[in-house]
Amino acid sequence: MTTRTSGATRLTVADLIERLGDIPAERIWLDPAPGTATEKDVLAAHDRENRLCELVDGVLVEKAMGYKEGVVAGLLLKMIWLYLDEHDLGVAAPPDGMMKLATGLIRIPDVSFVSWDKLPGRVLPKAPIPSLGPDLAVEVLSEGNTPREMQRKVKEYFAAGARLVWLIDLEARFVDVFTSATRSRRLGEQDVVDGAKVLPGFSFTLGALLTRAHIAP
């Protein structure tokens, strides 16, 4: 609920949490004050405190992370790079590959792939946070992620030019494969997840991935 003073709308903590996707309050930074954070603050959080924060609506939102989620993301990143060694289509980035999806919006996919078509001259941008949208974005869900937060992220990735998004749920052991912001299918442990037209010929099963990462049911 908001309060109004002299015709102005005052944002409450509850409003802020709802706007950000019902995320846990401990992920929302109050310094700098919500609504005033910038790209410089994202870089400062990383460089000075070794913390990964996304920038959403002028708010620093700490990225939800966990050890096993990091292991799965790292293994999947390795698999994609092995594929790219044979198919020179672009580059893949790890969980600290920050991307400016739009003005004032910085997201950090757990794994991302960007095709050469988006990188003129096949040269990586010099900016620490390039204005760039992924062709493939992968999010390995952590305990601090919420359904509404992920719905918002999926929409933002596709608005920035994504062609494929994978949401991997380690607890429920499924992958939601999005081919647009409104079109998805859920795959189980033994179903084949493929790279479609983004990474043609690349595929894996979640069951094999989790077994390789030593994550028990």
C-alpha positions as CSV (number, residue, x, y, z in Angstrom):
1,M,0.0,0.0,0.0
2,T,1.2,3.5,-0.8
3,T,0.6,6.8,0.9
4,R,0.1,10.1,-0.7
5,T,1.5,13.4,0.5
6,S,0.8,16.7,-1.3
7,G,-0.2,14.8,-4.5
8,A,3.0,12.7,-4.6
9,T,3.1,8.9,-4.3
10,R,5.4,7.6,-1.6
11,L,6.9,4.2,-2.2
12,T,6.7,1.8,0.8
13,V,9.0,-1.2,1.4
14,A,6.1,-3.5,0.6
15,D,5.6,-1.7,-2.7
16,L,9.2,-2.1,-3.5
17,I,9.3,-5.8,-2.7
18,E,6.2,-6.4,-4.9
19,R,7.6,-4.4,-7.8
20,L,10.8,-6.4,-7.8
21,G,8.9,-9.7,-7.9
22,D,8.2,-10.5,-4.2
23,I,11.9,-11.2,-3.6
24,P,13.2,-11.6,-0.1
25,A,13.9,-8.2,1.6
26,E,17.5,-9.2,2.4
27,R,18.3,-9.1,-1.3
28,I,17.3,-5.4,-1.6
29,W,20.1,-2.9,-0.8
30,L,19.1,0.4,0.8
31,D,22.5,2.0,0.2
32,P,22.3,3.8,-2.2
33,A,18.7,4.7,-1.5
34,P,16.2,2.7,-3.7
35,G,15.6,4.6,-6.9
36,T,19.0,6.3,-7.0
37,A,21.4,3.4,-7.7
38,T,23.3,3.5,-11.0
39,E,25.7,1.4,-13.0
40,K,28.6,2.7,-11.0
41,D,27.0,1.3,-7.8
42,V,26.8,-2.1,-9.5
43,L,30.5,-2.0,-10.3
44,A,31.4,-0.7,-6.8
45,A,29.5,-3.6,-5.2
46,H,31.4,-6.0,-7.3
47,D,34.9,-4.4,-7.0
48,R,34.8,-3.3,-3.4
49,E,32.7,-5.9,-1.7
50,N,32.8,-8.8,-4.2
51,R,29.0,-8.9,-4.3
52,L,27.0,-9.4,-7.5
53,C,24.0,-7.0,-7.7
54,E,21.6,-6.4,-10.5
55,L,20.2,-2.9,-11.2
56,V,16.4,-2.8,-11.4
57,D,14.4,0.4,-11.3
58,G,17.2,2.3,-9.6
59,V,17.6,-0.4,-6.9
60,L,20.5,-2.7,-6.2
61,V,19.2,-6.2,-6.0
62,E,21.7,-8.8,-4.8
63,K,21.8,-11.8,-7.1
64,A,20.5,-15.0,-5.4
65,M,23.3,-17.6,-5.5
66,G,24.2,-20.9,-4.0
67,Y,27.1,-23.4,-4.2
68,K,25.3,-26.2,-6.0
69,E,23.7,-23.7,-8.4
70,G,27.1,-22.4,-9.2
71,V,28.5,-25.9,-9.8
72,V,25.6,-26.6,-12.3
73,A,26.1,-23.3,-14.0
74,G,29.8,-23.8,-14.3
75,L,29.4,-27.3,-15.7
76,L,26.8,-26.1,-18.3
77,L,29.1,-23.2,-19.3
78,K,31.9,-25.7,-19.9
79,M,29.7,-27.9,-22.0
80,I,28.6,-24.9,-24.1
81,W,32.3,-23.8,-24.6
82,L,33.2,-27.3,-25.7
83,Y,30.4,-27.0,-28.3
84,L,31.6,-23.6,-29.3
85,D,35.1,-25.0,-29.9
86,E,33.6,-27.0,-32.7
87,H,30.9,-24.5,-33.8
88,D,32.3,-21.0,-33.8
89,L,29.0,-19.1,-33.3
90,G,29.8,-16.7,-30.5
91,V,30.8,-16.5,-26.9
92,A,29.5,-17.7,-23.5
93,A,29.8,-15.9,-20.2
94,P,29.7,-17.1,-16.5
95,P,27.6,-15.9,-13.6
96,D,29.5,-12.6,-13.3
97,G,28.9,-11.6,-17.0
98,M,26.8,-8.4,-16.4
99,M,24.6,-7.1,-19.2
100,K,22.8,-3.8,-19.6
101,L,19.5,-5.0,-21.2
102,A,18.1,-1.5,-21.3
103,T,18.7,1.9,-19.8
104,G,18.8,1.5,-16.0
105,L,18.4,-2.3,-16.2
106,I,21.4,-4.6,-15.6
107,R,20.9,-8.4,-15.3
108,I,23.4,-11.1,-14.6
109,P,22.4,-14.5,-16.1
110,D,24.0,-17.6,-14.6
111,V,25.1,-18.5,-18.1
112,S,24.7,-16.5,-21.2
113,F,25.5,-16.9,-24.9
114,V,25.9,-14.1,-27.4
115,S,26.2,-14.8,-31.1
116,W,28.8,-13.1,-33.3
117,D,26.0,-11.2,-35.0
118,K,25.7,-9.0,-31.9
119,L,29.5,-8.4,-31.6
120,P,30.8,-6.3,-34.5
121,G,34.2,-7.6,-35.7
122,R,33.9,-10.5,-33.3
123,V,35.4,-8.3,-30.6
124,L,34.2,-8.3,-27.1
125,P,33.0,-4.9,-25.8
126,K,35.4,-2.9,-23.6
127,A,32.8,-1.7,-21.2
128,P,32.6,-3.8,-18.0
129,I,28.8,-3.8,-18.4
130,P,28.1,-3.8,-22.1
131,S,24.8,-2.8,-23.6
132,L,24.0,-6.2,-24.8
133,G,21.3,-8.8,-24.7
134,P,21.9,-12.5,-24.7
135,D,20.8,-14.9,-27.4
136,L,20.5,-17.6,-24.7
137,A,20.1,-16.8,-21.0
138,V,20.2,-19.5,-18.4
139,E,19.1,-19.1,-14.8
140,V,19.7,-21.8,-12.3
141,L,17.1,-21.1,-9.6
142,S,18.3,-20.5,-6.1
143,E,16.3,-20.5,-2.9
144,G,16.0,-16.7,-3.0
145,N,14.4,-16.6,-6.4
146,T,10.7,-16.2,-6.8
147,P,8.3,-17.1,-9.6
148,R,7.3,-13.4,-10.2
149,E,11.0,-12.4,-10.2
150,M,11.7,-15.0,-12.9
151,Q,8.7,-14.1,-14.9
152,R,9.9,-10.5,-15.0
153,K,13.5,-11.6,-16.0
154,V,12.2,-13.8,-18.8
155,K,10.2,-10.9,-20.3
156,E,13.3,-8.6,-20.0
157,Y,15.6,-11.1,-21.7
158,F,13.3,-11.4,-24.7
159,A,12.7,-7.7,-24.8
160,A,16.5,-7.4,-25.1
161,G,16.7,-9.8,-28.0
162,A,17.0,-13.2,-26.5
163,R,15.8,-16.2,-28.6
164,L,16.0,-18.8,-25.9
165,V,15.8,-18.9,-22.1
166,W,16.3,-21.9,-19.8
167,L,15.2,-21.8,-16.1
168,I,16.7,-24.8,-14.3
169,D,15.0,-25.9,-11.1
170,L,17.4,-28.1,-9.1
171,E,14.9,-28.9,-6.3
172,A,12.0,-29.9,-8.5
173,R,14.4,-31.2,-11.1
174,F,13.0,-29.7,-14.3
175,V,13.9,-27.2,-16.9
176,D,11.4,-24.6,-18.3
177,V,12.4,-23.8,-21.9
178,F,11.2,-20.4,-23.1
179,T,11.1,-19.6,-26.9
180,S,9.3,-16.4,-26.2
181,A,8.2,-14.4,-23.2
182,T,4.8,-16.2,-23.3
183,R,5.7,-19.6,-24.8
184,S,7.4,-22.3,-22.8
185,R,7.5,-26.0,-22.1
186,R,8.6,-27.9,-19.1
187,L,11.1,-30.8,-19.5
188,G,11.9,-33.4,-16.9
189,E,15.2,-35.1,-16.0
190,Q,15.2,-37.5,-19.0
191,D,13.9,-35.1,-21.6
192,V,16.4,-33.7,-24.1
193,V,17.1,-29.9,-23.8
194,D,18.4,-28.6,-27.1
195,G,19.9,-25.4,-28.3
196,A,17.3,-25.0,-31.1
197,K,18.4,-22.5,-33.7
198,V,20.6,-20.6,-31.1
199,L,23.0,-23.5,-30.5
200,P,22.1,-26.0,-33.3
201,G,23.2,-29.5,-32.4
202,F,23.8,-28.8,-28.7
203,S,21.8,-30.8,-26.2
204,F,21.8,-32.3,-22.8
205,T,19.5,-34.0,-20.3
206,L,19.0,-32.5,-16.9
207,G,19.4,-35.9,-15.3
208,A,22.9,-36.4,-16.8
209,L,23.8,-32.8,-15.8
210,L,22.8,-33.3,-12.2
211,T,24.5,-36.7,-12.0
212,R,27.7,-35.1,-13.3
213,A,27.4,-32.3,-10.8
214,H,26.9,-34.9,-8.0
215,I,23.5,-33.5,-7.0
216,A,21.3,-36.2,-5.5
217,P,17.5,-36.3,-5.7
